[in-house]
């Protein structure tokens, strides 16, 4: 990386810093700005492991060992941050005091990537038919949404379809909870219910009001799992489009599972059956 690709910014009023502040503090700013902020070495490393191209890295001066940096070469944290920053085409160095103006973390990590919303960080407008999917029906909790994305990436569900009213898939809290899973998935958000007709696979809902136990029913393969609002569940309109509704047995007596935990169980049940001896691949 040439020295000319390293820039020092020290002003809180700088337009670039204002962009970062909005992205880190406003959940849906990514839609307006067309860019995504990945903050923290863990998330940056996870993105790199998925082959993400990183046009801009932002790093604190005390974690940067290059030009404009004051990092200690014996500090493992500075070594990690510098190595991550050097993977980007351009590096922006900021003082620690300025980082605090836009960080979304209680303990700032001092390294982040700014990506254009497109290419590696893409939100698509239409479902891809015929692939294992999950439909998020107005899920509000960003931690739940991010956890579901991680389970999807781990357990063979390749597409996430978020209906209007669901937490923004590229919002800072969802990104942190997803830990890089975004880059392994096809993400479609702000969908209307009727657009799910394009999927061409059966919809399978979870409901505590059905007699069909998850372990005892024939599950379609592939299918689209439908997970509903944390308090209200799946909407009646969407439930009427589902080919099947199942419940997860809970002999321990709890009223319901957290939606992210329930989703992981459903994903695993689909995967378990695909991996079972005698299953036609």
QUIMO-V119773 format. One record per backbone hydrogen bond with DSSP energy under -0.5 kcal/mol. CO is the residue of the C=O (numbers start at 1). NH is the residue of the N-H. If there is no record, write none. Layout:
BEGIN
[[CO,NH] [CO,NH]]
END
This chain:
BEGIN
[[2,5] [3,6] [5,91] [7,93] [9,95] [11,14] [14,18] [15,19] [16,20] [17,21] [18,22] [19,23] [20,24] [21,25] [22,26] [25,27] [26,29] [28,31] [28,32] [29,33] [30,34] [30,35] [34,117] [36,38] [36,115] [37,39] [38,113] [40,44] [41,45] [42,46] [43,47] [44,48] [45,49] [46,50] [47,50] [47,52] [48,51] [53,55] [54,89] [55,90] [56,114] [57,92] [58,112] [59,94] [60,63] [61,64] [61,70] [61,71] [62,72] [64,71] [66,69] [71,73] [72,75] [74,76] [75,79] [76,80] [77,81] [78,82] [79,83] [80,84] [81,85] [82,86] [84,87] [85,88] [90,57] [91,7] [91,93] [92,59] [93,9] [94,61] [95,98] [95,99] [96,100] [98,101] [99,102] [99,103] [106,108] [110,60] [111,40] [112,58] [113,38] [113,115] [114,56] [115,36] [116,118] [116,121] [118,121] [120,122] [121,118] [122,124] [124,189] [127,129] [128,131] [132,158] [132,159] [133,225] [134,136] [134,161] [135,137] [135,227] [136,138] [136,163] [137,229] [139,167] [140,142] [141,145] [142,146] [143,147] [144,148] [145,149] [146,150] [147,151] [148,152] [149,153] [150,154] [151,155] [152,156] [152,157] [156,158] [158,186] [159,134] [159,161] [160,162] [160,188] [161,136] [161,163] [162,190] [162,191] [163,166] [168,171] [171,175] [172,176] [173,177] [174,178] [175,179] [175,180] [178,181] [180,183] [181,184] [182,185] [185,187] [186,160] [187,124] [188,162] [191,164] [192,195] [193,196] [194,197] [195,198] [196,199] [197,200] [199,130] [202,224] [203,243] [203,244] [204,226] [205,246] [207,210] [211,213] [212,247] [213,216] [213,217] [214,217] [217,219] [222,202] [223,133] [223,225] [224,204] [225,135] [225,227] [226,206] [227,137] [229,233] [233,229] [235,239] [236,240] [238,241] [239,242] [244,205] [246,207] [247,214] [247,249] [250,253] [258,262] [259,263] [260,264] [261,265] [262,266] [263,267] [264,268] [265,269] [266,270] [267,271] [268,272] [269,273] [270,274] [271,275] [272,276] [273,276] [276,279] [279,281]]
END
